[in-house]
Amino acid sequence: AGELDDRQLQAWASAVNSLVGRTRLDFSISVLMSMVEGVEESSRKRELLGKIHGMCRSRPDLAAEVLLETASAWLEEGNRGKAYDTLVLAAESSMTDGPFAIDALERAIGLLRGVDARQEALKLARRMWSRSEQPTSAMMFAAGSNWYRAGTIYARTLREAGRTSEAEVVERQLNPPEHAQAP
C-alpha cells in the first residue's frame, strides 16, 4: 500500500491510456482519480489533477468532477479563495452537462456563507441558473434538471437574504400552475 511514486503513476497512467484511452474516457478518468486519491500532499494532488483535467476538457462533466477534487485539495491547504474560484469554474463549465455543476454551485455558495458574502452568493446563484437550460418538454422530469436544481438554489439563496417575494417569483417559474401536481 502507500502512495505511488512519480514513475509508478506515470506507468499506470500510460497503461490506462494505451488500453482504453479516449474510447472509455469515463473509465480512464475514474482509474486515474482513484490513484490520485492516495496522494497525501495536496499540492502534488493538485498537480496530478491538473494533468487529468487536461485529458478530459472535451467532457465538461468529467472536467467538473476533476475540478471538484481540485477544490478539495485547495481547501486542504486552507486556500478558500482558490477553492471558490475552482468551484465556480466547475459550475460555469458544466452547468448544461451533468450533475457536478450543482455540487460545485452548492459548495461555492457554502464557502460564501462562511464569510457572510450574501450578495456574491445571490449573484452566483442567479448567474448559474441563467446559464442552465430549461427543459422544453416533459415537465415531470424537470425536477432532475440542472435548470430546476440551480433555480431551487437561487430561490433558497434569495430567501436566506430576506428577499421572499423574489424567491416566490423564481419558485413560480420552477413550478408553473399548469404543471402543478393535483392534491
Z-matrix of the N, CA and C atoms (Angstrom, degrees):
N
C 1 1.448
C 2 1.517 1 109.02
N 3 1.316 2 116.11 1 -171.22
C 4 1.447 3 120.34 2 179.71
C 5 1.510 4 111.24 3 101.11
N 6 1.311 5 113.79 4 178.62
C 7 1.448 6 121.48 5 -175.95
C 8 1.525 7 110.85 6 -78.59
N 9 1.327 8 115.65 7 140.62
C 10 1.463 9 120.74 8 175.48
C 11 1.520 10 108.90 9 -77.57
N 12 1.335 11 116.50 10 142.70
C 13 1.461 12 118.21 11 175.36
C 14 1.533 13 108.60 12 -80.27
N 15 1.336 14 115.33 13 174.02
C 16 1.463 15 120.51 14 -176.65
C 17 1.524 16 112.43 15 -56.49
N 18 1.318 17 117.54 16 -43.52
C 19 1.453 18 122.00 17 -178.47
C 20 1.524 19 110.69 18 -62.43
N 21 1.339 20 116.32 19 -43.08
C 22 1.466 21 120.53 20 179.69
C 23 1.531 22 111.17 21 -67.04
N 24 1.327 23 116.40 22 -43.27
C 25 1.464 24 119.69 23 178.13
C 26 1.525 25 110.79 24 -60.43
N 27 1.317 26 116.48 25 -44.36
C 28 1.466 27 120.59 26 179.79
C 29 1.528 28 110.67 27 -63.34
N 30 1.338 29 116.79 28 -41.11
C 31 1.468 30 120.51 29 179.87
C 32 1.522 31 110.69 30 -63.26
N 33 1.318 32 117.57 31 -44.36
C 34 1.459 33 120.77 32 179.40
C 35 1.529 34 111.32 33 -66.88
N 36 1.319 35 116.36 34 -42.46
C 37 1.468 36 119.63 35 178.49
C 38 1.524 37 110.53 36 -61.09
N 39 1.318 38 117.13 37 -42.08
C 40 1.466 39 120.68 38 178.09
C 41 1.523 40 110.93 39 -64.33
N 42 1.328 41 116.04 40 -41.28
C 43 1.465 42 119.91 41 179.52
C 44 1.525 43 111.08 42 -62.77
N 45 1.319 44 116.49 43 -45.40
C 46 1.465 45 120.33 44 179.14
C 47 1.523 46 109.71 45 -61.73
N 48 1.321 47 116.95 46 -45.54
C 49 1.468 48 120.50 47 -179.79
C 50 1.514 49 112.26 48 -62.88
N 51 1.337 50 117.33 49 -40.54
C 52 1.466 51 118.64 50 -178.12
C 53 1.527 52 111.73 51 -73.11
N 54 1.329 53 117.66 52 -30.20
C 55 1.460 54 120.16 53 -179.38
C 56 1.525 55 113.10 54 -78.30
N 57 1.328 56 116.72 55 -45.70
C 58 1.468 57 118.94 56 -175.55
C 59 1.515 58 113.33 57 -123.97
N 60 1.312 59 116.87 58 -25.28
C 61 1.466 60 121.61 59 176.55
C 62 1.508 61 114.08 60 44.19
N 63 1.301 62 115.54 61 -133.54
C 64 1.469 63 121.53 62 -176.73
C 65 1.524 64 113.12 63 -82.65
N 66 1.329 65 117.35 64 -10.35
C 67 1.459 66 118.34 65 -178.84
C 68 1.521 67 111.57 66 -68.97
N 69 1.293 68 117.01 67 -29.42
C 70 1.468 69 122.74 68 177.81
C 71 1.529 70 108.70 69 -131.45
N 72 1.328 71 114.23 70 61.78
C 73 1.461 72 120.07 71 -175.01
C 74 1.525 73 112.10 72 -58.53
N 75 1.333 74 117.05 73 -37.75
C 76 1.468 75 120.42 74 178.48
C 77 1.525 76 110.09 75 -55.89
N 78 1.324 77 115.70 76 -47.71
C 79 1.468 78 121.20 77 -179.00
C 80 1.525 79 110.25 78 -64.67
N 81 1.329 80 117.20 79 -47.06
C 82 1.465 81 121.18 80 -179.36
C 83 1.520 82 110.91 81 -56.67
N 84 1.313 83 116.44 82 -48.55
C 85 1.465 84 120.92 83 -178.10
C 86 1.522 85 110.06 84 -64.91
N 87 1.307 86 117.39 85 -40.55
C 88 1.460 87 121.57 86 178.83
C 89 1.532 88 111.21 87 -59.51
N 90 1.326 89 116.68 88 -46.01
C 91 1.468 90 121.05 89 179.61
C 92 1.527 91 110.37 90 -63.69
N 93 1.322 92 116.07 91 -47.35
C 94 1.465 93 119.70 92 -178.81
C 95 1.527 94 111.75 93 -64.11
N 96 1.331 95 116.72 94 -40.12
C 97 1.473 96 120.39 95 178.05
C 98 1.528 97 110.53 96 -62.95
N 99 1.319 98 116.35 97 -38.55
C 100 1.467 99 120.12 98 177.90
C 101 1.522 100 110.76 99 -62.52
N 102 1.309 101 116.96 100 -39.24
C 103 1.462 102 120.11 101 178.63
C 104 1.530 103 110.79 102 -66.24
N 105 1.305 104 117.15 103 -38.36
C 106 1.469 105 121.37 104 -178.24
C 107 1.527 106 111.17 105 -70.08
N 108 1.332 107 117.10 106 -28.79
C 109 1.466 108 119.83 107 178.72
C 110 1.529 109 111.83 108 -54.86
N 111 1.313 110 116.58 109 -31.91
C 112 1.458 111 120.31 110 -178.50
C 113 1.517 112 114.88 111 -77.71
N 114 1.321 113 117.19 112 -8.68
C 115 1.458 114 121.01 113 179.57
C 116 1.526 115 108.46 114 -77.98
N 117 1.319 116 116.00 115 124.19
C 118 1.462 117 119.49 116 -174.91
C 119 1.524 118 113.41 117 -86.72
N 120 1.312 119 118.03 118 -36.42
C 121 1.459 120 120.78 119 -177.82
C 122 1.530 121 109.15 120 -75.37
N 123 1.335 122 116.26 121 118.75
C 124 1.463 123 119.72 122 -173.12
C 125 1.527 124 112.90 123 -65.04
N 126 1.328 125 119.22 124 -33.96
C 127 1.462 126 118.98 125 179.03
C 128 1.535 127 110.36 126 -67.32
N 129 1.309 128 117.20 127 -37.12
C 130 1.472 129 121.80 128 176.55
C 131 1.531 130 109.47 129 -67.43
N 132 1.323 131 115.47 130 -41.18
C 133 1.463 132 120.36 131 178.35
C 134 1.528 133 110.02 132 -60.43
N 135 1.331 134 116.48 133 -44.79
C 136 1.465 135 119.89 134 178.85
C 137 1.522 136 112.00 135 -61.62
N 138 1.321 137 116.58 136 -40.21
C 139 1.464 138 121.05 137 178.44
C 140 1.535 139 110.67 138 -60.17
N 141 1.321 140 116.06 139 -46.94
C 142 1.467 141 120.51 140 179.48
C 143 1.524 142 111.35 141 -66.00
N 144 1.320 143 116.30 142 -40.85
C 145 1.459 144 119.87 143 177.94
C 146 1.525 145 110.72 144 -62.89
N 147 1.319 146 116.80 145 -35.15
C 148 1.463 147 120.49 146 176.61
C 149 1.519 148 111.51 147 -61.22
N 150 1.321 149 116.16 148 -39.81
C 151 1.466 150 120.24 149 177.52
C 152 1.530 151 110.81 150 -66.88
N 153 1.320 152 116.41 151 -41.71
C 154 1.468 153 120.08 152 178.30
C 155 1.526 154 109.94 153 -64.93
N 156 1.326 155 116.06 154 -41.78
C 157 1.467 156 120.73 155 178.56
C 158 1.525 157 110.26 156 -57.29
N 159 1.322 158 116.70 157 -40.78
C 160 1.460 159 120.61 158 178.20
C 161 1.516 160 113.40 159 -61.45
N 162 1.319 161 116.62 160 -29.29
C 163 1.466 162 121.30 161 179.94
C 164 1.525 163 112.76 162 -73.56
N 165 1.324 164 117.22 163 -24.43
C 166 1.465 165 119.00 164 -171.12
C 167 1.528 166 113.47 165 -119.51
N 168 1.294 167 116.99 166 24.97
C 169 1.470 168 120.05 167 179.49
C 170 1.527 169 112.56 168 -61.14
N 171 1.314 170 117.17 169 -25.40
C 172 1.471 171 120.20 170 179.48
C 173 1.522 172 112.14 171 -76.76
N 174 1.320 173 116.51 172 -8.79
C 175 1.467 174 121.85 173 179.37
C 176 1.530 175 108.67 174 -121.65
N 177 1.329 176 118.19 175 92.33
C 178 1.462 177 120.81 176 -177.00
C 179 1.532 178 114.18 177 -55.08
N 180 1.327 179 117.45 178 -33.27
C 181 1.462 180 119.09 179 179.73
C 182 1.527 181 110.91 180 -66.01
N 183 1.321 182 117.31 181 -44.81
C 184 1.472 183 120.53 182 179.10
C 185 1.525 184 110.93 183 -69.94
N 186 1.327 185 116.73 184 -39.26
C 187 1.458 186 120.35 185 178.12
C 188 1.529 187 110.26 186 -60.55
N 189 1.323 188 117.10 187 -40.60
C 190 1.464 189 120.79 188 178.64
C 191 1.522 190 111.31 189 -65.01
N 192 1.319 191 116.90 190 -38.82
C 193 1.462 192 120.29 191 177.42
C 194 1.528 193 110.61 192 -60.30
N 195 1.318 194 116.34 193 -42.84
C 196 1.464 195 121.02 194 178.58
C 197 1.531 196 109.76 195 -65.23
N 198 1.322 197 116.94 196 -41.08
C 199 1.467 198 120.46 197 179.21
C 200 1.527 199 111.81 198 -64.21
N 201 1.325 200 117.74 199 -34.25
C 202 1.470 201 119.98 200 176.28
C 203 1.530 202 110.33 201 -61.22
N 204 1.316 203 116.28 202 -42.06
C 205 1.468 204 119.94 203 177.76
C 206 1.521 205 111.09 204 -67.04
N 207 1.318 206 115.76 205 -37.31
C 208 1.464 207 120.20 206 178.11
C 209 1.529 208 110.15 207 -63.52
N 210 1.324 209 116.99 208 -41.48
C 211 1.470 210 120.84 209 177.34
C 212 1.530 211 110.54 210 -61.39
N 213 1.321 212 116.39 211 -39.41
C 214 1.477 213 119.56 212 177.60
C 215 1.522 214 110.68 213 -62.60
N 216 1.334 215 116.87 214 -38.89
C 217 1.463 216 120.09 215 178.08
C 218 1.531 217 110.57 216 -64.65
N 219 1.335 218 116.48 217 -40.22
C 220 1.465 219 119.33 218 176.19
C 221 1.528 220 110.70 219 -61.19
N 222 1.315 221 116.38 220 -41.56
C 223 1.466 222 119.58 221 179.05
C 224 1.521 223 111.28 222 -64.74
N 225 1.338 224 117.36 223 -37.51
C 226 1.463 225 120.87 224 176.64
C 227 1.527 226 110.64 225 -58.58
N 228 1.315 227 116.14 226 -32.26
C 229 1.461 228 121.56 227 178.78
C 230 1.529 229 111.76 228 -84.48
N 231 1.326 230 116.08 229 -5.24
C 232 1.462 231 119.90 230 -179.81
C 233 1.516 232 114.05 231 82.59
N 234 1.317 233 117.73 232 15.11
C 235 1.450 234 121.07 233 -178.30
C 236 1.529 235 109.72 234 -100.74
N 237 1.337 236 115.32 235 85.40
C 238 1.464 237 121.48 236 -177.95
C 239 1.531 238 112.13 237 -65.93
N 240 1.335 239 116.80 238 -34.06
C 241 1.464 240 120.54 239 -179.87
C 242 1.520 241 112.15 240 -63.50
N 243 1.319 242 116.87 241 -47.50
C 244 1.470 243 120.95 242 178.33
C 245 1.527 244 110.26 243 -67.11
N 246 1.335 245 116.95 244 -37.39
C 247 1.471 246 119.90 245 177.47
C 248 1.522 247 109.73 246 -62.40
N 249 1.333 248 116.93 247 -45.02
C 250 1.465 249 121.09 248 179.10
C 251 1.527 250 110.87 249 -60.34
N 252 1.341 251 116.91 250 -48.97
C 253 1.461 252 120.60 251 -179.95
C 254 1.531 253 111.42 252 -58.24
N 255 1.325 254 116.32 253 -40.03
C 256 1.468 255 120.89 254 -179.90
C 257 1.519 256 110.96 255 -67.64
N 258 1.339 257 116.71 256 -40.12
C 259 1.463 258 120.57 257 178.37
C 260 1.527 259 111.23 258 -65.37
N 261 1.320 260 116.83 259 -40.72
C 262 1.464 261 120.46 260 178.22
C 263 1.524 262 109.67 261 -63.94
N 264 1.331 263 117.13 262 -42.48
C 265 1.467 264 120.57 263 177.17
C 266 1.530 265 110.39 264 -59.90
N 267 1.320 266 117.18 265 -42.48
C 268 1.471 267 121.01 266 178.87
C 269 1.526 268 110.77 267 -62.20
N 270 1.320 269 116.88 268 -43.73
C 271 1.464 270 120.37 269 -179.71
C 272 1.527 271 110.83 270 -67.26
N 273 1.328 272 116.62 271 -46.49
C 274 1.467 273 120.34 272 -178.08
C 275 1.519 274 112.32 273 -62.87
N 276 1.309 275 116.18 274 -39.55
C 277 1.459 276 119.16 275 -173.61
C 278 1.525 277 113.90 276 -81.35
N 279 1.326 278 116.45 277 -10.45
C 280 1.471 279 117.34 278 -175.68
C 281 1.521 280 114.04 279 -134.74
N 282 1.317 281 117.75 280 18.14
C 283 1.472 282 119.66 281 -176.11
C 284 1.528 283 112.10 282 -59.45
N 285 1.302 284 117.98 283 -27.24
C 286 1.464 285 120.03 284 178.75
C 287 1.532 286 112.29 285 -102.95
N 288 1.336 287 117.17 286 6.81
C 289 1.467 288 120.60 287 -173.65
C 290 1.523 289 112.89 288 -133.02
N 291 1.298 290 117.46 289 73.81
C 292 1.453 291 119.52 290 170.71
C 293 1.513 292 115.68 291 99.59
N 294 1.315 293 114.93 292 175.66
C 295 1.459 294 121.93 293 -169.84
C 296 1.524 295 115.74 294 -80.40
N 297 1.322 296 118.55 295 -13.81
C 298 1.460 297 119.76 296 -174.37
C 299 1.523 298 112.09 297 -68.52
N 300 1.315 299 117.36 298 -25.35
C 301 1.463 300 120.94 299 178.93
C 302 1.525 301 110.91 300 -60.96
N 303 1.302 302 116.52 301 -40.13
C 304 1.463 303 120.30 302 -178.28
C 305 1.521 304 110.46 303 -68.82
N 306 1.316 305 117.21 304 -42.15
C 307 1.466 306 120.82 305 175.98
C 308 1.522 307 110.12 306 -60.69
N 309 1.331 308 116.87 307 -44.04
C 310 1.462 309 120.94 308 179.08
C 311 1.524 310 110.90 309 -62.30
N 312 1.327 311 116.90 310 -43.24
C 313 1.459 312 121.14 311 178.95
C 314 1.523 313 111.06 312 -62.51
N 315 1.320 314 116.99 313 -46.95
C 316 1.473 315 120.86 314 178.84
C 317 1.526 316 111.16 315 -59.08
N 318 1.318 317 116.34 316 -44.51
C 319 1.461 318 120.07 317 -178.14
C 320 1.527 319 111.62 318 -68.17
N 321 1.344 320 117.23 319 -39.27
C 322 1.466 321 120.75 320 178.06
C 323 1.529 322 110.42 321 -63.56
N 324 1.322 323 116.59 322 -44.27
C 325 1.472 324 119.95 323 178.34
C 326 1.525 325 110.06 324 -64.76
N 327 1.328 326 117.02 325 -37.27
C 328 1.464 327 120.36 326 175.95
C 329 1.520 328 112.02 327 -59.44
N 330 1.328 329 117.09 328 -40.05
C 331 1.467 330 120.15 329 177.24
C 332 1.522 331 110.73 330 -65.92
N 333 1.328 332 116.59 331 -37.13
C 334 1.469 333 119.73 332 178.11
C 335 1.527 334 111.37 333 -68.20
N 336 1.326 335 116.41 334 -37.77
C 337 1.472 336 119.21 335 176.71
C 338 1.522 337 110.27 336 -60.57
N 339 1.320 338 116.06 337 -36.29
C 340 1.460 339 120.94 338 -179.11
C 341 1.516 340 113.47 339 -63.57
N 342 1.323 341 117.27 340 -22.07
C 343 1.467 342 120.30 341 178.25
C 344 1.531 343 111.03 342 -115.98
N 345 1.319 344 116.10 343 16.22
C 346 1.464 345 123.31 344 177.41
C 347 1.524 346 112.25 345 53.14
N 348 1.319 347 116.05 346 49.94
C 349 1.464 348 122.48 347 179.07
C 350 1.525 349 108.87 348 -106.44
N 351 1.317 350 115.56 349 62.60
C 352 1.466 351 122.28 350 -174.15
C 353 1.525 352 112.87 351 -59.54
N 354 1.331 353 117.73 352 -42.32
C 355 1.471 354 120.08 353 -178.42
C 356 1.525 355 111.51 354 -65.74
N 357 1.325 356 115.91 355 -39.73
C 358 1.469 357 119.61 356 177.29
C 359 1.531 358 110.15 357 -64.85
N 360 1.338 359 117.25 358 -38.89
C 361 1.467 360 121.23 359 177.97
C 362 1.522 361 110.42 360 -62.84
N 363 1.326 362 117.03 361 -41.66
C 364 1.466 363 120.66 362 177.72
C 365 1.525 364 111.27 363 -62.15
N 366 1.326 365 116.52 364 -45.60
C 367 1.466 366 120.32 365 179.74
C 368 1.525 367 110.85 366 -61.34
N 369 1.324 368 116.38 367 -43.93
C 370 1.461 369 120.31 368 -179.51
C 371 1.525 370 111.08 369 -64.08
N 372 1.319 371 116.79 370 -47.25
C 373 1.469 372 120.44 371 -179.13
C 374 1.526 373 111.08 372 -61.99
N 375 1.326 374 117.11 373 -43.21
C 376 1.470 375 120.82 374 179.06
C 377 1.534 376 110.30 375 -63.91
N 378 1.334 377 116.64 376 -44.53
C 379 1.467 378 120.86 377 -179.11
C 380 1.533 379 111.42 378 -62.17
N 381 1.329 380 116.51 379 -43.29
C 382 1.463 381 119.24 380 -178.60
C 383 1.530 382 111.39 381 -68.99
N 384 1.328 383 117.05 382 -36.64
C 385 1.466 384 119.36 383 177.56
C 386 1.526 385 109.90 384 -64.72
N 387 1.339 386 116.44 385 -40.71
C 388 1.467 387 119.12 386 -179.09
C 389 1.534 388 111.53 387 -68.68
N 390 1.314 389 118.43 388 -24.00
C 391 1.473 390 121.66 389 178.45
C 392 1.523 391 112.72 390 -81.88
N 393 1.302 392 116.77 391 -18.61
C 394 1.465 393 119.48 392 -178.40
C 395 1.526 394 109.64 393 -78.90
N 396 1.305 395 115.76 394 160.32
C 397 1.462 396 121.26 395 -178.17
C 398 1.519 397 111.01 396 -101.18
N 399 1.325 398 115.46 397 122.83
C 400 1.464 399 120.11 398 177.39
C 401 1.524 400 109.13 399 -71.69
N 402 1.330 401 116.47 400 131.81
C 403 1.471 402 118.85 401 177.35
C 404 1.523 403 109.70 402 -59.36
N 405 1.322 404 115.50 403 140.56
C 406 1.463 405 119.60 404 -177.60
C 407 1.522 406 112.80 405 -93.95
N 408 1.312 407 116.66 406 -16.62
C 409 1.458 408 119.65 407 179.42
C 410 1.521 409 109.21 408 -147.52
N 411 1.310 410 114.98 409 171.35
C 412 1.470 411 122.17 410 176.79
C 413 1.535 412 111.69 411 54.32
N 414 1.336 413 115.33 412 63.35
C 415 1.465 414 120.45 413 179.87
C 416 1.529 415 112.07 414 -54.44
N 417 1.323 416 117.46 415 -23.30
C 418 1.458 417 118.29 416 -179.58
C 419 1.528 418 110.90 417 -65.70
N 420 1.336 419 117.13 418 -20.00
C 421 1.456 420 120.85 419 177.91
C 422 1.524 421 112.51 420 -96.41
N 423 1.316 422 117.01 421 -5.75
C 424 1.462 423 121.34 422 -175.26
C 425 1.521 424 112.25 423 -60.82
N 426 1.323 425 117.98 424 -33.53
C 427 1.468 426 120.68 425 -176.22
C 428 1.523 427 112.44 426 -61.05
N 429 1.317 428 118.33 427 -21.06
C 430 1.454 429 121.06 428 177.84
C 431 1.519 430 112.87 429 -91.84
N 432 1.315 431 117.57 430 -3.52
C 433 1.463 432 120.95 431 -176.50
C 434 1.526 433 111.43 432 -81.50
N 435 1.309 434 115.74 433 155.61
C 436 1.462 435 120.03 434 175.71
C 437 1.521 436 110.80 435 -63.77
N 438 1.334 437 117.17 436 -31.98
C 439 1.463 438 120.40 437 177.39
C 440 1.533 439 110.39 438 -59.41
N 441 1.304 440 115.93 439 -49.35
C 442 1.467 441 120.21 440 -179.31
C 443 1.528 442 110.81 441 -66.16
N 444 1.301 443 116.23 442 -46.24
C 445 1.468 444 120.38 443 -176.81
C 446 1.527 445 111.58 444 -66.48
N 447 1.342 446 117.73 445 -41.00
C 448 1.465 447 120.58 446 177.02
C 449 1.528 448 110.14 447 -67.38
N 450 1.335 449 116.89 448 -37.65
C 451 1.464 450 120.19 449 176.55
C 452 1.516 451 112.30 450 -64.00
N 453 1.319 452 116.13 451 -38.15
C 454 1.471 453 120.68 452 177.07
C 455 1.529 454 110.33 453 -64.12
N 456 1.321 455 116.35 454 -40.74
C 457 1.469 456 120.57 455 177.39
C 458 1.534 457 109.92 456 -64.12
N 459 1.334 458 116.15 457 -42.40
C 460 1.457 459 120.01 458 178.52
C 461 1.529 460 110.94 459 -62.31
N 462 1.322 461 117.27 460 -45.71
C 463 1.470 462 120.53 461 179.03
C 464 1.532 463 110.63 462 -61.11
N 465 1.317 464 117.19 463 -43.41
C 466 1.469 465 120.53 464 178.75
C 467 1.529 466 111.00 465 -62.39
N 468 1.333 467 116.17 466 -40.96
C 469 1.461 468 120.43 467 179.98
C 470 1.528 469 110.46 468 -66.04
N 471 1.330 470 116.49 469 -38.29
C 472 1.468 471 119.77 470 174.96
C 473 1.524 472 111.20 471 -61.96
N 474 1.316 473 117.19 472 -44.57
C 475 1.474 474 120.84 473 178.57
C 476 1.530 475 110.98 474 -61.11
N 477 1.322 476 116.43 475 -43.10
C 478 1.462 477 120.45 476 179.50
C 479 1.526 478 111.53 477 -61.53
N 480 1.339 479 116.14 478 -28.66
C 481 1.463 480 121.18 479 179.06
C 482 1.525 481 111.70 480 -87.17
N 483 1.340 482 117.08 481 3.14
C 484 1.459 483 120.95 482 179.35
C 485 1.519 484 113.48 483 80.15
N 486 1.306 485 117.47 484 16.38
C 487 1.467 486 121.86 485 -178.14
C 488 1.527 487 109.12 486 -103.76
N 489 1.321 488 114.98 487 63.57
C 490 1.464 489 123.27 488 -173.31
C 491 1.520 490 112.87 489 -61.48
N 492 1.323 491 117.75 490 -43.93
C 493 1.469 492 118.96 491 -177.22
C 494 1.529 493 111.11 492 -64.21
N 495 1.324 494 117.52 493 -37.64
C 496 1.465 495 120.04 494 176.96
C 497 1.532 496 110.69 495 -67.84
N 498 1.326 497 116.47 496 -37.64
C 499 1.464 498 120.59 497 177.18
C 500 1.523 499 110.07 498 -61.77
N 501 1.322 500 117.00 499 -40.34
C 502 1.463 501 120.88 500 179.76
C 503 1.525 502 111.64 501 -64.47
N 504 1.329 503 117.64 502 -35.92
C 505 1.471 504 121.17 503 177.22
C 506 1.533 505 109.10 504 -63.34
N 507 1.317 506 116.86 505 -45.78
C 508 1.467 507 120.87 506 179.25
C 509 1.533 508 109.60 507 -62.80
N 510 1.322 509 116.93 508 -43.71
C 511 1.473 510 120.67 509 -179.15
C 512 1.530 511 111.53 510 -63.11
N 513 1.346 512 117.18 511 -35.12
C 514 1.472 513 119.72 512 176.34
C 515 1.523 514 110.99 513 -67.51
N 516 1.322 515 116.64 514 -35.12
C 517 1.466 516 119.58 515 176.42
C 518 1.529 517 110.69 516 -66.33
N 519 1.310 518 115.79 517 -36.51
C 520 1.465 519 120.33 518 -179.56
C 521 1.522 520 111.81 519 -73.60
N 522 1.316 521 116.51 520 -31.95
C 523 1.464 522 122.09 521 -176.56
C 524 1.517 523 109.94 522 -131.28
N 525 1.335 524 117.44 523 71.19
C 526 1.464 525 119.39 524 -178.97
C 527 1.534 526 110.68 525 -61.59
N 528 1.340 527 116.57 526 146.37
C 529 1.478 528 120.36 527 -176.62
C 530 1.526 529 113.83 528 -55.72
N 531 1.338 530 117.69 529 -35.22
C 532 1.475 531 118.60 530 -178.52
C 533 1.509 532 112.70 531 -68.95
N 534 1.350 533 117.01 532 -13.51
C 535 1.467 534 120.54 533 179.11
C 536 1.529 535 111.94 534 -112.38
N 537 1.328 536 116.69 535 3.46
C 538 1.461 537 119.48 536 -179.90
C 539 1.522 538 109.61 537 -65.75
N 540 1.301 539 116.01 538 147.42
C 541 1.456 540 120.92 539 -179.98
C 542 1.519 541 109.97 540 -77.82
N 543 1.295 542 114.94 541 143.46
C 544 1.469 543 119.87 542 177.45
C 545 1.516 544 109.22 543 -72.55
N 546 1.365 545 116.91 544 147.88
C 547 1.480 546 119.83 545 -178.90
C 548 1.512 547 112.13 546 -66.80
